[in-house]
Amino acid sequence: MITAIVFIQADVARIPEVATEIAALDGVSEVYSVTGDIDLVALVRVRTHDAIAEVVADRLNKVDGVLNTETHIAFRTYSKHDLEAAFALGAED
C-alpha cells in the first residue's frame, strides 16, 4: 500500500465543502482541517503510483475550491503501535 500526504490550499469560503468532497473520493482515507499555510491535509492510500496520479491529479485537484496542492509520498510508516510491537519482541507475558 502506498500512502501519499496531500497538502491542500482551498477557497476559505468552501473549506468544509471541499473537505467533504475530497473525503468522498475513492482512495482518500482521511481529510484533516489544519492551521498554518495550508487548509487541509488528505491521506491517500492506494496500491500503485499510477493510482496516486488518478486520485490527486485527475480528481482531487478538480474539486471546486481546491486552489493548490503539494503531494508527499511516504517511504515508511512509524506509529506508537509499531514501536510497542518492536520493543515487545522476545518479552515474556
C-alpha positions as CSV (number, residue, x, y, z in Angstrom):
1,M,0.0,0.0,0.0
2,I,1.3,3.4,-0.9
3,T,0.5,6.4,1.2
4,A,0.5,10.0,-0.1
5,I,0.1,13.0,2.1
6,V,-1.5,15.9,0.2
7,F,-1.4,19.5,1.5
8,I,-4.3,21.4,0.1
9,Q,-4.9,25.2,-0.2
10,A,-8.6,25.8,-0.6
11,D,-11.0,28.7,-1.1
12,V,-11.7,29.7,2.5
13,A,-15.4,30.1,1.8
14,R,-15.6,26.5,0.8
15,I,-13.3,24.6,3.1
16,P,-16.0,22.4,4.7
17,E,-17.5,21.5,1.3
18,V,-14.1,20.9,-0.3
19,A,-13.1,18.6,2.6
20,T,-16.3,16.7,2.3
21,E,-15.9,16.2,-1.4
22,I,-12.3,15.1,-1.1
23,A,-13.1,12.7,1.7
24,A,-15.7,11.0,-0.6
25,L,-13.1,10.2,-3.3
26,D,-12.1,6.6,-3.7
27,G,-8.5,6.3,-2.4
28,V,-8.8,9.1,0.1
29,S,-8.8,7.7,3.7
30,E,-8.9,10.8,5.7
31,V,-9.0,14.6,5.4
32,Y,-8.0,17.0,8.2
33,S,-8.7,20.7,8.5
34,V,-5.5,22.3,9.8
35,T,-3.9,25.6,10.8
36,G,-1.0,27.2,9.1
37,D,-0.2,27.9,5.4
38,I,-2.4,25.1,4.2
39,D,-6.1,24.5,4.8
40,L,-6.5,20.7,4.5
41,V,-4.4,17.6,4.7
42,A,-5.6,14.5,2.9
43,L,-4.2,10.9,3.2
44,V,-4.4,8.9,0.0
45,R,-3.8,5.2,0.3
46,V,-3.6,3.2,-2.9
47,R,-1.8,0.3,-4.4
48,T,0.1,1.9,-7.2
49,H,1.8,5.2,-8.1
50,D,-0.4,5.5,-11.1
51,A,-3.4,5.4,-8.7
52,I,-2.0,8.4,-6.8
53,A,-2.0,10.3,-10.1
54,E,-5.6,9.3,-10.7
55,V,-6.7,10.4,-7.3
56,V,-4.7,13.6,-6.9
57,A,-4.2,14.9,-10.4
58,D,-7.4,13.6,-12.1
59,R,-9.9,14.0,-9.3
60,L,-8.8,15.8,-6.1
61,N,-7.2,18.8,-8.0
62,K,-10.5,19.2,-9.9
63,V,-12.7,19.6,-6.8
64,D,-14.3,23.1,-6.9
65,G,-12.5,25.3,-4.4
66,V,-9.1,23.5,-4.5
67,L,-6.5,26.2,-5.3
68,N,-3.2,24.4,-4.9
69,T,-1.9,21.0,-3.8
70,E,1.5,19.6,-2.7
71,T,1.9,15.8,-2.6
72,H,4.4,13.9,-0.5
73,I,4.9,10.1,-0.8
74,A,5.5,8.2,2.4
75,F,8.5,5.8,2.4
76,R,7.9,4.2,5.8
77,T,5.2,4.3,8.5
78,Y,6.1,4.7,12.1
79,S,3.4,4.6,14.8
80,K,3.2,4.0,18.5
81,H,1.6,0.7,17.8
82,D,4.6,-0.4,15.6
83,L,7.1,0.8,18.2
84,E,5.4,-1.1,21.0
85,A,5.3,-4.3,19.0
86,A,9.0,-3.9,18.1
87,F,10.1,-3.4,21.7
88,A,7.9,-6.3,22.8
89,L,9.8,-8.9,20.7
90,G,11.0,-11.6,23.0
91,A,9.3,-10.1,26.0
92,E,7.5,-12.6,28.2
93,D,3.9,-12.0,29.3
